């Protein structure tokens, strides 16, 4: 009976070790969203690069060797106003815009203060 005890412990230890590896893998596996990019750096690869970029899907990140940064690929809208022109000078603003004078990209017409 005593000789069966070590044999019974081997499957239990094996299950515990496999469970531990599964938990570590699950914690280090990173998924990428549809509008995101993973930038993984820290470990030099065979092709000589010290980073890799993953978009779509997921990847395993080696613990204590690699670092993960998320980069959003959402469209950013920036409202650019180059000139503010009063309403009474709209003809000059149109000429300035159509001729691209003074770097005019987007003039904004402001109403009179009265």
Rosetta blueprint (number, residue, H / E / L):
1 X L
2 X H
3 X H
4 X H
5 X H
6 X H
7 X H
8 X H
9 X H
10 X H
11 X H
12 X H
13 X H
14 X H
15 X H
16 X H
17 X H
18 X H
19 X H
20 X H
21 X H
22 X H
23 X H
24 X H
25 X H
26 X H
27 X H
28 X H
29 X E
30 X E
31 X E
32 X E
33 X L
34 X L
35 X L
36 X E
37 X E
38 X E
39 X E
40 X E
41 X E
42 X L
43 X L
44 X L
45 X L
46 X L
47 X L
48 X L
49 X L
50 X L
51 X E
52 X E
53 X E
54 X E
55 X L
56 X L
57 X E
58 X E
59 X E
60 X E
61 X L
62 X L
63 X L
64 X L
65 X L
66 X L
67 X E
68 X E
69 X E
70 X E
71 X E
72 X E
73 X L
74 X L
75 X L
76 X L
77 X L
78 X L
79 X L
80 X L
81 X L
82 X L
83 X E
84 X E
85 X E
86 X E
87 X H
88 X H
89 X H
90 X H
91 X H
92 X H
93 X H
94 X H
95 X H
96 X H
97 X H
98 X H
99 X H
100 X L
101 X H
102 X H
103 X H
104 X L
105 X L
106 X L
107 X E
108 X E
109 X E
110 X E
111 X L
112 X L
113 X L
114 X L
